[in-house]
Amino acid sequence: MSNNTYAGIAEEFAKKETAKIVLIPVPYDGTSTWQKGADKGPKAFLNASENMELYDIETGTEVYRQGVYLADAVTENESPEAMVEAVHKATKKYIKRNKFVTIFGGEHSISIGTIRAFNEMYPSLTVLHIDAHADLRKEYDGSTCNHACAVYEASQTTNLIQVGIRSMDVMEKTVMDEEKTYFAHDMAVDDTWMDSAIDQMTDNVFITFDLDAFDPSIMPSTGTPEPGGLLWYETLDFLKQVFKEKNVVGFDIVELCPNKKEKSSDFLAAKLYYKMLSYKFMDESVNDDYDNAYDNTKQKTNASKFSDNDEY
């Protein structure tokens, strides 16, 4: 990646030692099965970010002043399994350095590595999966590290909440917990879904956001667009509530498939990322020390299911 800093921010806000936030680009598109180009997503996202106003009107903040370090891109592409392991290693490294770790893909298979890292570092983890597709296949095209398998492991090892789903294979029903799945057609007529989803989350939440969760009318540049998706303000309303009520420990954004003739999707992705950071740090002073609540004396050594004893 040729961008020197995230969003073109001054070097003083982009230093690895002092930045509270780390952004890891993962330009990977090794397993997508329809439109290719998600490997170009991080670059398009970063370019759009440089053309974005950095004052957030809603929160009255300039979150970049908390410090955003643009890490080296994870470029491993020898195999899906090797990529997942490289993402897992990079993510875990920065969690251990007490950073708020964020990842921008790339297609959704990268999330297998990010989720695995966060689940190893935080107890009783909820994975909030916002997506058009269920992504619950155990294996696809000969690999368990396919984009169609993005949250299968999470379904077995974490408290998985799925939001916006409107496309799946019938076999995925055997894995899916329908009590914790919010289908798009139900969400369209039920204004209680946000509170219901949040009520089912544990305290620690990792968000994996596939951009095809949005309706293609506002987010056309993604590899597998599906009609009937989320719109901008309902999505922000939900995310703001999650950040307010839960300890969001990190997030990834995936599946931007840029189109040279359509730049609004790149800008939407850039704004979404910045809004999520703004919600995370809206009540924190720039001078406050950041604590990502990871305790290395209590590091998890197993990928076990969320604790049934947790109150949530």
N, C-alpha and C positions, 0 to 999 in steps of 0.2 A: 504494500500500500504506500502510495507516495505522499499522502496527506501527512503533514508534520504534526499537527495537533487536532484534536476533536473540534469541529466547528470553527477552526481557525482561531481558537482562543489563545491568549498570550501565554508565553512559556511559563510565566509564574504560576498559572493555574493548571498547568499540564505536567507537573513534575511527579515522577513515580513515588518519590519519597513522601511528598506532602499531600497528594491528591487523595480524597476520600473515595473516589469512584474510579473503577478500572473498566475500560471498554475493550473487549477482545473481538476483533473481526475474524470470521471464519468463512472465507470465500470458497465454499465447497458445494459441488453439484453432481456428486458421483452416483446417486441412486434415483434421481427424479425420473418419472416415467411418462411425462407428457411434455410440457414446454420446458426447454432448457434455458439457463441464464441466471439461476439463483447465485452462482458463484460471483456474478458481477454485482450482486446486491449490496455488499458492504461498501464498495467504492461509490456506487450511486447514492447511497445513504449518507456517506461522509461528504460528498460534494454538495448534496442538498443542504446538509447541516451548516455548511459554510455560508449559505445564503439565507439563514434564518435569524430573525430577531431573537436576542437572548434574554430579553425581559419577558417573564411570563405574567400576563395581565391577571389571570385568575388568582394566582397565589401571591402576586406582588413580590416575586423573587427573581434572582438571577442565579440559578442553581449552578451554573458553571463555575462560580466563585468558590464552591465547595471543593473544586479541583477534580478534573477528569483526565486521567492518564490513558492515552491511546497506546495499548500494548501492541507488540508485534503480532501480526496475523498468524493464525494457525493454518498452515498451508499443506499439511500432510494429506496426501491423496492416493497413496499406494493401494489402499483398500478401505472399505467402509469401517472395518474393525480398527485399523490403524488410525484413521481419522478420529473415531470416537475416543480412543485411548489418549490421543494427543490433546483433544479438547478437555477431557477429564483431568489430565495432568496440569494443563495451563490454568484451568478454572480453580482447581484445588490449591495451586500455588498462591494465587492472589487472595483466596479466602483466608489462608493461613497468615497472610500479611495484613490482616485486618482491613480489607478493602470491601466496598460494596461492589460486587462483581456483576458486570453485565456483558452479554454476548450478542453479537449481531451476525446472523448467517446470510448466505448459505441456506441450504434446504434443511428440512426438519430433522433429518437424521443426526445433525449435530447435537440436538437436545438430549440424546441418549447419554452423551458424555457430560453435559452440564448438569443434568438431573442427578446422575450417579454421584458426581462430586458433592453437590449440595446435600444429598441424602446421607452421605458418609460423614458430613461435618455438622449436621444439625439434627437434633432429636425430633421425633414426631413430626416429620415434614409433610405438609400439604403441597401437592403440585397442582396449581391452577392452570389448566390447559384450555386456552382460548383458540378455537379452530373451527373450520368448516367440516373437517374430517376426523373420524374417531382415532385413526392411527394406532389401532390396537392389535394388529397382526403380530403373532409371535415370530414369524419369518416370512420374507417375501423376496422373490427372485434369488433364492439361495442364500440369503443373509438375514441375520437377526438385527443388523444395523442399517436397515433400509428406512427411508422416510415414512413408509407405511407402518413401521414398527416403533415410531418415535416415542410413544408413551406406554408401550406394552410393559417394559420393565417397571416403570413407575406404577402401573396398575397392580403389580405384584409386591412392591416394596414400600410404597408411600400411600398417603391418603389422596387419591386422585379425584379432582373435581373437573368435569368437562363442561365447557360452555360454548354454545353457538353451533353445535354439531348438526349437520344436515346432509351428510354423505357418509356411508359405511357399507361394508360387506356384511352379509347376514351372519357369517361365522364370528364376527366381532361381538355379537350379542352374547356369546358364551363367556366372554371375558369382561364385558362392560358391566359396571354397577349402575343400573338405570336410576337408582335413587339419588345418585350423585352426578347424573348427566342431565344437562339442560339443553334440550333440543330447540333449534331455532324456531320451529313452527309452534312450539309451546310458549316460548319466550315472547312471541309476537302478540299473544293474547293474555299473558299473565304478568301483571306488574309487580308480583311478589318474588320473582325469581332471584333478584339480586340479594335480598335479605336471606332467602333460603340457602343460596349457595354459600354466603359468608357464614351462616350459622353452622354449616357442615365443615368448616375449615378449622384446623388446629392453629396454634399461635404462630408457628413458623411457616411461612408461605413462600414458595418459589413459583414465579409466573413464566410459563412458556407461551408465547404469543405468536401464532401463525397468522400472517397478514391476510390470508384468505378467509379468516373469520369475518372480515369486513365485507359488506356488500360490494360486488364489482362495479356498481355505479360510482363509488368513491375510491375503490382500490382495484383497478383493472389489471395492474401489472404484477401478477402473481402467477405461479406455474399452473395452478389448478383452481381457477375461479369458480365459485358456486353461487347461484342466485339466492336471494333471501337472507342476506347476512346482516351483521351489525352495522349501525350507523355511528357517526363520530361522537355525538354528545351522550348517547346512552352508554357507549363504551367508556368514555371518560368518567361519567357518573359512577359506574361500577368500579372502575379502577381506583378512583379517589376514595371510595368507601373501603375497599380492601386495604389500601395503604394506611388509612386512618385507623381501622379496627384491628389490623393484624401486623405482625412483624414480617414485612416482606424482606427476605434475606438476599434476593437477587432476581434477575430475570433475563430471559433471552427473547429476541425477536427474529423471526425467520421468514423465508419464502418471498422476499422481494425479488421479482424477476423483471429488471428494468427494461423499459422500451424507450428507444431514442426519441420517439415522436410523442411520448406521453410522460411528462416529468412530474405531474401532480402526485403520483403514487410515491415517488422518491421523497417528495416533500412531506407527504402524510406520514411516512415511516420516520422521517427525521423529527417531525413534531410529536409523534407518539412517544418516541424514545425520550425526548426532552420533557414532555408532560409527566411521564412516569418518574423521572428523576425529580421533577419539581414537587410531585406529591410525596415522594419519599423524604425529602429534606425541607419541606415547607416550614416546619416548626423548629428547625435547627439553625443556630447562628453559624456563620462561617468560622467563627473562632472556637466553636465547640469541638471537642475531640470526638472523633467517630469511633463507635464500638459496634462491630458487626455481630456481637453476641455469640461469637464462636469461642468456646473454651477448649483450648488444646489439651487440658488435663482430663477432659471428659469426651474426647473424640470418639465417635462411633467407629467400631471396627467391623460391624456387620451391616448388611443392607436389609434390615428387618422392617416389617409392616409397622405403620404408625401405632402409637400406644393407645390401647383401648381405654386406658385409665385417664387419658387427657380429657379435660373439660373443654368442650367447644360447641 
